Amino acid sequence: MINADQKKCSKCAALIPKKSKFCPYCQKRQGISPSVIVLLILIVVFIVIASINRQKTGNNHSVGKDQAKSAKTAFTCTKSEFDCPFFSDIYANDTGFRKSFVDALKSARISQPSWIPDGTQSPLVPVTVADKTYLKGFICEPHNCERHQVIFLYFESQKQTIGKYVHENGDPIWFGNPTRLEREKLNNDN
């Protein structure tokens, strides 16, 4: 039976004085070992670094008060990453944009990939093709961008999305019936 001045050794289970740092029987240190403390510190540091990296890499896109929350207001942004909203921001907040995007994929018989809307993505930036201003965006499967990506143009006044889906075999599937000039814009980085 343990009295108030005793505890069990954490290694050999012998009864020892409560204030003992070492067991007089097995000579093992009592309490948390220094290696466990170091491990706990490393885990905390890893969690903090992962949190910071998540914010920097854009996997946690949150729209601030001054950022555009709809496709209509996104047309006013500059090509600065800090001014333009990301695909997931507009997809979550603008039902017209979301419906147009989903319908465009369906019309080309493309099943919406599971990584949309949270894949790796670019900011949506205004671009001009044949005197029409579109929002151009890119989203792809994380860690597999070369084999699974969607590049698109969104024409807000007509709620129309056009673009291409590049999948495993490398041949793009065009959706929304883009013109030759629109295809050129979709194939260019600008």
C-alpha positions as CSV (number, residue, x, y, z in Angstrom):
1,M,0.0,0.0,0.0
2,I,1.3,3.5,-1.0
3,N,1.3,6.1,1.7
4,A,1.4,9.9,1.1
5,D,5.2,10.1,1.1
6,Q,5.7,7.4,-1.5
7,K,5.3,6.7,-5.2
8,K,5.9,3.8,-7.6
9,C,9.1,3.9,-9.6
10,S,8.1,4.5,-13.2
11,K,10.6,1.8,-14.4
12,C,10.6,-1.1,-11.8
13,A,7.4,-0.3,-9.8
14,A,9.1,-0.4,-6.5
15,L,7.9,1.9,-3.7
16,I,10.2,4.9,-3.4
17,P,10.2,8.3,-1.6
18,K,7.9,10.7,-3.4
19,K,10.6,13.4,-3.9
20,S,13.2,10.9,-5.4
21,K,14.6,11.8,-8.7
22,F,16.3,8.4,-9.1
23,C,15.0,5.0,-8.0
24,P,17.3,3.6,-5.2
25,Y,16.6,0.0,-6.5
26,C,16.9,0.3,-10.4
27,Q,18.8,3.6,-10.5
28,K,16.5,4.9,-13.2
29,R,15.6,8.6,-13.4
30,Q,12.0,9.4,-12.4
31,G,9.7,11.7,-14.3
32,I,9.9,12.8,-17.9
33,S,13.2,11.9,-19.6
34,P,15.2,14.7,-21.4
35,S,14.7,12.9,-24.7
36,V,10.9,13.1,-24.3
37,I,11.2,16.8,-23.6
38,V,13.3,17.3,-26.7
39,L,10.8,15.4,-28.7
40,L,7.9,17.5,-27.5
41,I,9.8,20.7,-28.3
42,L,10.5,19.4,-31.8
43,I,6.9,18.6,-32.4
44,V,5.8,22.0,-31.3
45,V,8.4,23.7,-33.5
46,F,7.3,21.5,-36.5
47,I,3.6,22.5,-36.0
48,V,4.5,26.2,-35.8
49,I,6.6,25.9,-39.0
50,A,3.9,23.9,-40.8
51,S,1.3,26.6,-39.9
52,I,3.5,29.4,-41.2
53,N,4.2,27.5,-44.4
54,R,0.6,26.8,-45.0
55,Q,-0.2,30.5,-44.8
56,K,2.7,31.4,-47.1
57,T,1.9,28.8,-49.8
58,G,-1.6,29.8,-50.2
59,N,-3.3,26.7,-49.0
60,N,-5.3,28.8,-46.6
61,H,-6.7,31.4,-48.9
62,S,-8.9,33.7,-46.9
63,V,-10.4,36.8,-48.3
64,G,-9.7,39.9,-46.3
65,K,-12.0,42.9,-46.0
66,D,-10.3,44.7,-48.8
67,Q,-10.0,41.7,-51.2
68,A,-12.5,40.9,-53.8
69,K,-15.1,38.3,-52.8
70,S,-16.9,38.0,-56.1
71,A,-15.9,37.7,-59.8
72,K,-17.4,41.1,-60.5
73,T,-15.1,42.9,-58.0
74,A,-12.1,40.7,-58.9
75,F,-12.0,42.5,-62.3
76,T,-10.7,45.6,-60.4
77,C,-7.6,43.9,-59.1
78,T,-4.1,44.3,-60.5
79,K,-1.8,41.4,-61.4
80,S,-0.4,41.6,-57.9
81,E,-0.9,38.4,-56.0
82,F,-1.9,40.5,-53.0
83,D,-4.7,42.3,-54.9
84,C,-6.3,39.4,-56.7
85,P,-8.5,36.7,-55.1
86,F,-7.8,33.0,-55.5
87,F,-10.0,30.5,-57.2
88,S,-11.2,29.0,-53.9
89,D,-12.2,32.5,-52.7
90,I,-14.4,33.2,-55.7
91,Y,-15.7,29.7,-56.0
92,A,-16.9,29.8,-52.3
93,N,-18.4,33.3,-52.5
94,D,-19.8,33.8,-56.0
95,T,-22.7,31.4,-56.9
96,G,-22.8,32.7,-60.5
97,F,-19.1,31.9,-61.0
98,R,-19.4,28.5,-59.3
99,K,-22.4,27.5,-61.4
100,S,-20.8,28.6,-64.6
101,F,-17.6,26.7,-63.8
102,V,-19.4,23.5,-62.8
103,D,-21.8,23.7,-65.8
104,A,-18.9,24.2,-68.2
105,L,-17.1,21.1,-67.0
106,K,-20.4,19.1,-67.1
107,S,-21.1,20.2,-70.7
108,A,-17.8,18.7,-71.8
109,R,-18.6,15.5,-69.8
110,I,-15.8,16.2,-67.3
111,S,-16.5,14.9,-63.8
112,Q,-15.4,17.6,-61.4
113,P,-12.1,16.4,-59.9
114,S,-12.1,16.0,-56.1
115,W,-9.3,18.5,-55.7
116,I,-11.5,21.4,-57.0
117,P,-11.9,23.9,-55.3
118,D,-9.0,23.4,-52.9
119,G,-6.2,22.4,-55.3
120,T,-3.0,24.3,-56.0
121,Q,-4.1,27.6,-57.6
122,S,-3.2,31.0,-59.0
123,P,-4.9,34.3,-58.3
124,L,-7.6,35.1,-60.8
125,V,-6.4,38.0,-62.9
126,P,-8.1,40.2,-65.5
127,V,-7.0,39.5,-69.1
128,T,-8.2,40.9,-72.4
129,V,-9.0,38.8,-75.5
130,A,-10.5,40.4,-78.6
131,D,-11.8,43.5,-76.6
132,K,-13.4,41.3,-73.9
133,T,-12.1,41.2,-70.4
134,Y,-12.0,37.8,-68.6
135,L,-10.7,36.5,-65.4
136,K,-8.0,34.0,-66.0
137,G,-7.3,31.3,-63.5
138,F,-5.4,28.0,-62.9
139,I,-6.1,25.2,-60.5
140,C,-4.4,21.8,-60.4
141,E,-4.2,18.6,-58.3
142,P,-1.7,19.2,-55.5
143,H,1.7,17.4,-56.2
144,N,0.4,16.4,-59.6
145,C,0.0,19.6,-61.5
146,E,1.5,18.4,-64.8
147,R,-1.0,15.6,-65.1
148,H,-4.2,17.2,-63.7
149,Q,-4.9,20.9,-64.2
150,V,-7.7,23.2,-65.3
151,I,-6.9,26.6,-67.0
152,F,-9.9,28.8,-67.6
153,L,-11.3,32.2,-68.6
154,Y,-14.4,33.6,-67.0
155,F,-16.5,36.2,-68.8
156,E,-18.6,37.7,-66.0
157,S,-21.3,39.6,-67.9
158,Q,-22.4,36.4,-69.6
159,K,-21.5,34.1,-66.7
160,Q,-19.5,32.0,-69.1
161,T,-16.5,29.8,-68.3
162,I,-14.3,28.4,-71.0
163,G,-11.0,26.5,-70.7
164,K,-9.1,23.3,-70.9
165,Y,-8.7,20.4,-68.6
166,V,-5.3,18.6,-69.0
167,H,-5.4,15.1,-67.6
168,E,-3.2,12.0,-67.4
169,N,-2.8,11.3,-71.1
170,G,-1.8,14.9,-71.8
171,D,-4.5,15.7,-74.4
172,P,-6.5,18.7,-73.2
173,I,-10.3,18.5,-73.1
174,W,-11.6,21.9,-74.1
175,F,-14.8,23.2,-72.5
176,G,-17.1,26.1,-73.1
177,N,-16.2,26.2,-76.9
178,P,-13.3,28.7,-76.8
179,T,-12.4,30.6,-80.0
180,R,-8.9,30.4,-81.5
181,L,-7.8,33.6,-79.7
182,E,-9.2,32.4,-76.4
183,R,-7.3,29.1,-76.8
184,E,-4.1,31.0,-77.5
185,K,-4.7,33.0,-74.3
186,L,-5.3,29.7,-72.4
187,N,-2.1,28.2,-73.7
188,N,0.0,31.3,-72.8
189,D,1.3,32.1,-69.3
190,N,0.0,35.8,-69.6
